[in-house]
Amino acid sequence: MLITLHGNTVQHSNILTDVHIASMTGYQGIEIHSGKLLRYLINGGSAAQLKAVLDQHEIYPAAIDIIGDVEVQEPQRRREILDLSRYLCGIAAEIGCPTIQLNAFNALDHLSWNQLLRETADNIAEIADIGKEYGIRFQYEGAAWTRICSLSDCLKLLESVDRPNVGLLVDYWHFWAQGDTTPEQLSRIPAELIYGVHICDGTRTDNAEDLKYENEYRGYFPGEGELPVDLWTDAVISTGYDGIVSGEIMSDRLWEYDNIEMARNMCVKLKEYTSATHA
């Protein structure tokens, strides 16, 4: 598997520093934090300059994380999401990044399940068609506090979207915390549906509303929380998946630690869990 530094693990550094840290601490790639990318571009950076830094450090731009609110129907906000999607697709193509993460949140919670699924799928299909023009694909993550969050829900969404460039992001914590997905279920899906994997750990609560406060539950390196990381990793490996993996930490406390040590520790953990001997 390709071991990738997630921009959220070193939240308070900028994107060029993320690339440097990844090269220093044993990673092959980087999962680019979209906020850092946009801030870099707004303040005078360019895709060409970023690509040069990535090439210099031999770091692969594995994915951009994230375009959120992809379900929204309010016309102006929907147009903003589509415009952002086109812009990021252009940047991704220029730097050689194949994948962008998509998330739907809570804008359509007032709708019936079938209507929510249909309208979310329609929006994602339109984003996917934009991506096709640039050769970009999309990985959908079901956030634990949203209504499209279990593995079965996400698979229904992919079926409704019906685009060959839309697949699944497997985030251990989101699937585990929402409680309706098991490693056994994950082990039965085709590997080609998985575009990326977040190996992460944490705790959880029975109050689904509270799960949106991720930073209170995800302040752990893999193997240090309550999530059975080994079982989820074995499930991923059993599908035959051999692609991008990153380790995502969401923690105000840990974000104040030394970024280099954070990245190095996470890289060691990722290699331990994805090694052939573990499988």
N, C-alpha and C positions, 0 to 999 in steps of 0.2 A: 504494500500500500504506500501511497505517497503522503508523507508526514508533513502537515501544513500548520503554520502558525496562525491562529485565529486572532484578528485584530482586537476582539473584545478581551482577550487574555492580557493584553498590554494596552488597556483602554486609554491611558493618558499620554501615550507617545503619539507622534505624528506618523504619517504613512511612510515617509522615507526612513525614519528611524525604525519602524516596524520591519522594513526590508533588511536593514542592517542587522537588527537583532536576530531575525530569522537566520541569516547567514552565519552569525556568530555562534548560534546555539544548537545547530545540528538539523535544521529543517531543510526540506527540499522545496517547499512552496509556502505561499501565504494566502490566507483568506482575507480579502481586503474589506475593511470596515468602510461602509459607504459614506458615513459622516466624515471620516478622515479624508477620504478621496475627494468628496465635494468641497471640503474646506481647503484642501490643497489646490484644487483647480480654481476656486473662487479667488484665491490669494496669489494667483500668478503662475502656478504650476501648470504643466502640460502633460498630456498623455505620452508624448514623445520623450520628455525628460524622465517620466516615471519608468517607461520601458527601458530606457538606457540604464537606470539604476538597477532595475530588476535583472537585466542582462549582465551588468557588471558583477553582481553578487550571485549570479546563477540561481536565482529564486524564481520559481514558476508561479505566475498569478492564477491560482486555482479557481477562485470564485470571488464574487463581490457580494457582500452581506450588508444590507438588504434593500429591497424595495418593499415597503410596508403599505398597509391600507389598500391593498389591491382590490378589495371588494366594494369600495365606495361607489355610490350611484349619483351623489350630488354632482351636477354637471361640471362646475368649475373645478372641484377637487378631482374628479375623475379625469378631466383633461390634464391637470397637473401631473397625475400619476402616469398617464400615457406619455406625456412630454418627457418626464424624468426617465421613463423606460427607454425611450428612443435615445435620449442623451447618453445614458449609461451603456446602452448597447454599442453606441459608437465608440465610447471610451474603451469598453471591454475588447472590442474588435481590434482597436489600435494597439493595445498593450498585449494582446494574445491571450486574454482571459476567456475561457469558453462558457462560463456558467455564472448566472446571477440568481440569488435567492429571492423568493417571493414569500410574503406573509400576508394573510388576511387577519383582521382583528375583530372588532365588535360593532362596526357601523351598521350591520344588517341584523343584529340580534332580535329586532322586533318582528322579523319575518318568520314565516313557517320554515321548517327545515328544507323542504323541497325548493322553495323559492330562494332561500339563502344560497343553497348549493348551485342552483341554476344561474343566478346573477353573478355569483363569485366566479363560476366557471366561464361565463361569457366574457367577463373582464380579463381573466387570465388568458383565454384564447386570443383575445385581441392583442395582449402583450406578447404572447408567443408568436403571433404573426409578424409583429414588429421585429422580434428577435430573429426570426427566420431570414429577414432581409440582411442581417449582419452576421449570420452564422452563429448565433448565440442561443444557448439553451437555458432552461430555468428549473430550479429545484424548489419545491414547495415544502415549507415547514409548518406543521400544525402546532401552533402555540397552545400550551396546556389549558389556558383559561378561555379559549375560543370554542366555538361550536363545531368547527372542523378540526379536530385535534387527535382523534384516535387513528390508528393505522387503517382501519376499515373505512373511516370517513375520508381520509386522505386518498385512499385508492378509489373511492367513489368519485371524488373530485377529479382525479386524473382521468377517469373514464369519461366524465362529463366534459372535461376540457377537450379531450380527443385531439391532442397535438403531439407529434413525435418528438418535439423538443421540450417537453415538460415532464419532469420526473419528481422523485421524492428525495427530500433531505431527511435522514434519520438522525434525530437529536434524542439521545437516550433520556435526558431529563424530562423533556416535554412528553414523550410517550409514557414514561414511568410515572410521572407526577399526576397525569390526568387519570391513570388507573385502569383504562379499558384496553390496553395493549400489552401483550406479553412477548418475551423473547421467542417463545415457540411460534407465535403468529408471524413474527418478523422473519423467522428462519424459513418460512414457506413461500415467501414472495420471490419473484424472479430478480436476479441480480441486476438485470438491465434497467429495472425501474429505479434503482438507487443511484443517485447522482453524487451524493456526498454524505458523510457521516460526521456527527459531532460526538466525540467520546467525552462524556462529562459525568459529574457526580453531584450529589446534593442531598437535601431532605425534602419532605413534602408535607402537605396539609390536606385534610379532608374538605376544607373550605375552598372550592374552586375559584371563587372571587379573589381570594388572597394570593393565588398562584401568579397573578399578574405582577406581583412585587417580587420578581425573580431574584433580585439581589439579596433578599433575606434567606433564600433557600439554596443558592448555587455557589457559595463561597468555599468550594472544596476542590482539591485536585482528585483525579480519578483514583478510586480506591480508598479515599479518606472520608467519604460520606456514607449514606445508607443505601444507595443505589447499587445493585449487584452488577457492577461494570463487566465482570468476567462473563456472566451469562449473556448480556446484550452483545458483547464483542464476539462471543462464540456464535451467536445467532447470525450476526452479520457475515462472519467468515463462512458459515455453513451455506450461505446463499451462493457462494462463489465470488462475492464482491471483492475487487482488488483495486479500488480507486482512491479517491481523496479522503483523508481523515484529518480532522483538526480537533483540538481540545478547547472548549469554550468555558471561560469562567466569567460569572456575573457577580461581582462582589465589591462593594465600596471599600470594605476593609482590605481585601487582598490587592486591590488596584493601587493602594498606597505602598506596596512592597516594591523592591527593586525589580524593574521590568526585565532586566537580563536574567535574574535568578528565576523569576516567574516563568519566563519562556523556556529556560533550560530545564527546569523541573518538569514542566508540562511535556517537553519533548521526550524526556526519559520515560515518563509514564506512558506516552503514546506508543513508543517503541516496545515497551514491555508488554502492553496489551495486544499489540498487533503482530508480535513475533510468531514465527512458525511454531516455536516450541510451546507457546501458549495455546495455539489451536489444537 
